[in-house]
Amino acid sequence: MILGRVAGRITSTIGHRDMAGRTLLVCDKLDAQGRPAHGYVIAIDTVGAGAGQTVIILDEGTGARQILGVADMPVRSVVVGVVDDLG
């Protein structure tokens, strides 16, 4: 699992058929205290997260495909939760 902050959305005019109707988010990685860490992740949104929100990201392809219910989808990362508090 990765802690991240949604930086924005990605828009594409052409994509894989399984991506139709799904939103891709760019998320900056955070450390355990919520401070910026090195890097970012592009993940499929499954919870309706928005820019600036802190999220939990599952970064493991098989688990991501199980959550999405598509066995052969080209995916690695999904946003699985919005963090209310890091306290």
Beta strands, then each sheet from edge to edge (+ up, - down):
strand 1: 2-10
strand 2: 24-30
strand 3: 36-45
strand 4: 54-59
strand 5: 77-82
sheet 1: 1+ 2- 3+ 5+ 4- 1+
end
